[in-house]
Amino acid sequence: MGYTYKYPRPAVTADCVVITSEVEPRVLLIERGNEPYKGRWAIPGGFLNMDETTEQCAIRELEEETGLKISRVQQIGAYSKVDRDPRGRTISVAYLAIVNQPLEVSGQDDAANAKWFPVNSLPPLAFDHDEIMADALAKFELCS
C-alpha cells in the first residue's frame, strides 16, 4: 500500500559534469532528444530511481546517455530554484567527474548526441545548466 501525503513532493534528478584534465579542458554535453529543450545542449543527467543514491543516479545517467562509464564523482551542489524545470518542481544534485582526455561517447537513450566542448566555448545550455557549469568549473579549478 502506498503512502498518501498532504503536501506535494518534488522530483529529484542528478547531473554529471565531466571535464578533461588537459591543458585546454573540455566538457562533455548531450544534445537533448526530448522536450523540454529538445535540440539544446545539456549536462548529462536524469531522474532518480527509488533504489539509488543521487551519486549512483548521476553515474548511471551518464552511462545511459553517453556510453561513458566512470566510478568516481564528487558533489558540486544541489540546485532547487522553483522554476528550474518546466516539467514541474525538480531538485537536482550535480556531480563532477574528471577524466584525463576525451573518451569515446555517443548519444544514447534520450540524448540525440554527445560531444566534447572546450570549456571556454560552450553552447547555450538547457535548464539552469549554465549555473551548474559555472560551479563545476570553479570546483574543477580547485581540484587542478
SULLIN-V126008 format. One record per pair of residues at least 6 apart in sequence whose C-alpha atoms are under 7 Angstrom apart, sorted by sequence separation. I is the first residue (numbers start at 1). J is the second residue. D is the distance in Angstrom with one decimal. If there is no record, write none. Layout:
BEGIN
I;J;D
I;J;D
END
This chain:
BEGIN
19;25;6.4
20;26;5.3
32;38;4.9
33;39;6.2
48;54;6.5
62;68;6.4
63;69;5.4
83;89;7.0
107;113;3.8
19;26;5.6
20;27;6.5
32;39;5.2
82;89;6.2
106;113;6.0
107;114;4.6
19;27;4.4
31;39;5.6
32;40;5.6
106;114;5.0
18;27;5.6
19;28;6.7
31;40;5.5
32;41;6.1
48;57;5.7
105;114;6.1
18;28;5.5
31;41;4.4
32;42;6.8
80;90;6.9
17;28;6.9
30;41;5.5
31;42;6.3
59;70;6.6
80;91;4.7
29;41;6.2
30;42;5.4
79;91;5.7
80;92;6.7
29;42;5.5
30;43;6.2
45;58;5.9
79;92;5.2
29;43;5.1
30;44;5.9
78;92;5.7
79;93;6.3
102;116;6.9
29;44;6.3
46;61;6.0
78;93;4.3
45;61;5.1
77;93;5.8
78;94;6.2
44;61;6.7
45;62;6.2
77;94;5.6
44;62;5.5
76;94;5.4
75;94;6.1
76;95;5.1
75;95;4.3
76;96;6.3
44;65;6.6
74;95;5.4
75;96;6.2
73;95;5.9
74;96;5.2
73;96;5.4
74;97;6.7
73;97;4.8
72;97;6.6
17;43;6.1
16;43;6.4
15;43;6.3
16;44;5.7
15;44;5.7
16;45;6.1
15;45;4.0
14;45;5.4
15;46;6.6
13;45;7.0
14;46;5.7
13;46;5.2
14;47;6.6
13;47;4.2
14;48;6.8
12;47;6.0
13;48;5.2
12;48;5.7
68;105;6.1
67;105;5.7
54;93;6.7
66;105;5.2
67;106;6.3
14;54;5.7
66;106;5.0
96;136;6.4
66;107;5.1
16;58;5.4
65;107;5.8
66;108;5.7
85;127;6.2
14;57;6.0
15;58;5.3
65;108;4.6
84;127;6.0
14;58;4.9
64;108;6.3
65;109;5.4
84;128;6.0
64;109;6.0
65;110;6.6
16;62;6.5
65;111;5.5
66;114;5.9
76;135;6.8
76;136;6.1
34;110;6.5
15;92;6.9
21;98;6.5
30;107;6.7
33;110;5.3
11;89;6.3
12;90;5.6
13;91;6.2
14;92;5.1
15;93;6.4
16;94;5.8
17;95;6.1
18;96;5.9
19;97;6.4
20;98;5.6
21;99;6.1
22;100;6.5
32;110;6.8
33;111;4.9
10;89;5.0
11;90;4.7
12;91;4.9
13;92;4.5
14;93;4.8
15;94;4.6
16;95;4.8
17;96;4.9
18;97;4.7
19;98;5.1
20;99;4.8
21;100;5.0
22;101;6.3
32;111;5.0
33;112;4.6
10;90;5.3
11;91;6.3
12;92;5.7
13;93;6.5
14;94;5.6
15;95;6.1
16;96;5.8
17;97;6.2
18;98;5.7
19;99;6.3
20;100;5.3
21;101;6.5
31;111;5.7
32;112;5.8
10;91;6.8
20;101;5.1
30;111;5.9
31;112;5.4
20;102;6.3
31;113;5.0
41;123;6.9
30;113;5.5
31;114;6.2
41;124;6.9
42;125;5.3
30;114;4.3
41;125;5.2
42;126;5.3
29;114;5.7
30;115;6.4
40;125;6.4
41;126;6.1
29;115;5.6
40;126;5.9
43;129;6.6
28;115;5.7
29;116;6.3
42;129;6.6
28;116;4.5
27;116;5.4
28;117;6.4
37;126;6.0
26;116;5.9
27;117;5.3
26;117;5.1
27;118;6.3
26;118;4.2
27;119;5.9
25;118;6.1
26;119;5.1
24;118;7.0
25;119;6.0
17;136;6.9
END
